[in-house]
Amino acid sequence: DGTNEQLAEGMSVLVEGNKIAKIAKAIPAPAGATVIDAKGKVLMPGLTDAHWHVMFANPTMPVLLTADIGYLTLLGAKGAGETLMRGFTTVRDVGGSSFGLKRAIDERRVSGPRIYPSGAMISVTSGHGDFRSGHDLPRTLGAPGSRLDRDGHTAIADSPDEVRLRTREQLMRGASQIKLTAGGGVSSPHSPLDVITFTEAEVRAAVEAARNWGTYVTVHAYTSEAIRQAIS
């Protein structure tokens, strides 16, 4: 049951609609009910993954950077179904344009977990969410930084005003929370693991916009310095 260490043996579960109505040792099956014999199996609460990237988990980095958005969405849908079958009924998606896939799952057109999307992973130039090459520079301030930006997976922002704009864009698209890359990462092509990327003013701009929307900002951060700046 998610609380006790031991399994409860010989239990019955009554489901009405899409909710568990009763759990007991013996429950008479109501008339017309579908009876599932789960003998020898374990029934448990659905798992929640608080850090997931439904659009990034399946493709390799070269494929992610070059493939058609339709192909990437199909890979994401396949991965979402596999995630559900591993027992995860809810995921917090912290980066990637998963809004279309979330809608398809919500409408029960494809199988997958309940998605809480962040939308584009917001990054500074050279940050953890910047996958451009040097040939893509310079960027005109305010313009999308790369193809991943145009597809809604990432968003480059280099000032408090740009961060505020990109945050509001994700909220407009339906983000349930916002994701900033506050430090470098293992998969970062440009930023070392131990760097701090956003300034305090840029982080505060995102937090203010998210708070005004009744939600919050989550950050990618490895070092204590990046973490302290994010929570200060």
N, C-alpha and C positions, 0 to 999 in steps of 0.2 A: 504493500500500500504506500510505499515511499517514505514510511516512518519507521516501521519495525524491521529489525534485522532478519527475522524468520518469516518464511512464507506461510500464509494462512491456507491450510489444506482443505479441500472439499467444499469450497465456497461456491455460491451461485450469484450471478449478477443479472439484474433486471434493467434493461435499457428501454426507455420510452422516448420516442423521437430520436434526438441525438444526445440525450443526457442519461447518465446513470441514475436510476430512480431508487435502487435498493441493492444492498449487498448483505447476504445472510447465508447461513449453512444450507438451508433448503428453501427454495422459492418455487411455488407451483407456477407452471407456465400458463399465462393468460390464454384465453381462447384466441386462436389465429396467430399466436406468436411464433416467430422463427426460433427454433432451438438449436444452439451450437454446442456440440459436445467437445469441450476443451480438455478432456482428460489427458493427462500427461504433458500439458502445456502450462505456461506461466502467463497470467494476465497482470499487467503493471501499468502505472500511470505513464502517459506520454512524456518523453524527454524533451527538454528545451536546450537549444544551443544558442548561447548569447553572443557568439562571434562566428558568423558564417558568411560566405560569399557565394551565393547560389550561381552567379554568372561567371565566377572566376575559378571555381573548384575543379571543374572537369578539363577545360582546355589547357594545353601548355602555354607558356608565355608567348612564344612566337605565333601560335594560332590565335591567341587572344588579341594580339596586336595587328593581325592581318586579315582574319576571317570576316565574312559577312555577318551582320548582326542577326540575321535570320538563323544562320547555322549555329551561332553562339547561343541563341535562345533555345534552340532544339537541344543542344547539349545541356543547358541549364535545366530544362524540363526533365530530361533523363536523370540528371543528378538529383533533382528535387524528389522524384519518385523513389530513387534509391535511398535518399535520406529518410524519407517517411518509412520505408520498409526496415530501416535500421532502428526504428523506434522513436525518431524525433518528430513530434507532431507540431512543434513551434520552433522557428528560428528567428534570430535577430540578424538581419542582413546588413552588415556594416560596410557597404561599398559595392556599387554596381547598379546598373539600371535594371532592377528586377520588378518594376511596376507592372509590366505587361504579363509576366509570368505569375505574379501575385494575383492579378485579376483572373487569369485563366484557372488558377487553383481555387480561388474564392467562388468562381462560377461552376466549379466541379467539372471543368472541361478536361483537365489533366490532374493527375494525382501528385500531391506534394504536401509539405507541412504548411502550417499557417505562417506567413511571412510578415515580419515587421521591417519594412525597408528604410534604408538611409538614403537611397539614391546615390548620386555621384559622390565619390570619395574626394573631398576637397583638400587640395594640396597647394603649397607654394611652388614656384619655379625651382626645380632641382630637388623637390621633396619626394617623399615615399610614393606619392601618387603621380609623379611625373615620369612617364615612360618614353619621352621623346628622345630623338637623337639630336646632336648638335646642328644637323642640317635644318631642323625645324625652327631654329632661332634666327632672328629675334621675334618675339610675339608682340603684336600690337596690344597695348593695355586694353583690357575689356573683351578681347576676341578669344574664341576657343583656342586652347593650346595645342590640341592634337585631335586625331580621329577618335580616340577614346573619350575626349571631351564632347565631341559632336554627337557621339552615340549615347552620352549620358552616364558613362561609367566613372569618369573622373571629371574634376573641374579645377583648373588652375586659377589661383587667386593670390594677388601680391600686394594687397593693401587692405586696411579695414573696410573700406567701401566695397571692394571686390568680394571680400569674404562675406559681407552682409548680403550682397546681391546673390551670390551663389547659394548661400544658405536659404534665402527666401525662394529661390527657384526650386530647390529640392522640396521645400514645404508646400509650394504650389503644386508640385507633381504628386504629392501624397506621402512624403517622408514622415515616418513616425518618430524619428530622431535624426540627428545630424552627425556625420562622421568627418573629423579633421585628422590629418596626418601630422601629429605634433613633433615627430622625430623620424629618424631614418629607420630602415628595415633591412632584413636579410635579402629580400627580393628587390630592393631599391637599386636601380641602375646608376644613380648619381649621388644619393645622400648616404654617407656612412652611418652605421648603426647608432653611434653615440652623439649625433648632432641634434640640435633643437632647430626646428624649421620656422614655425609661426612666431611672430612677436606677441607680446602680451596683449597689445591693442587689437591685433587681428583675432586672437582667441576670444577676447571679450566681445568683439563685434558679432561673432557667431553665437555666443552664449546669449547675448541680449536679444538677438532676432529669434532664437529658438525659445527663450523664456517667454517672449511676447506671444508666441504661438502655443504656449502651454506645454512645451516639451524640453528636451535637453540635448547636450552635445556629448558624444563619446569620442575619444581620441586614440590614435595609434601612437604608443610611446613605449620605449624600452628603458631609458635611463631615468634615474631618480630626478635629474634636473628637468627633463621634459615633463615628467609626471607632476613635479611640484609647480611648474609654471601653469600646467593645465588646471590644477585645482586651487590655485591661489586666488 
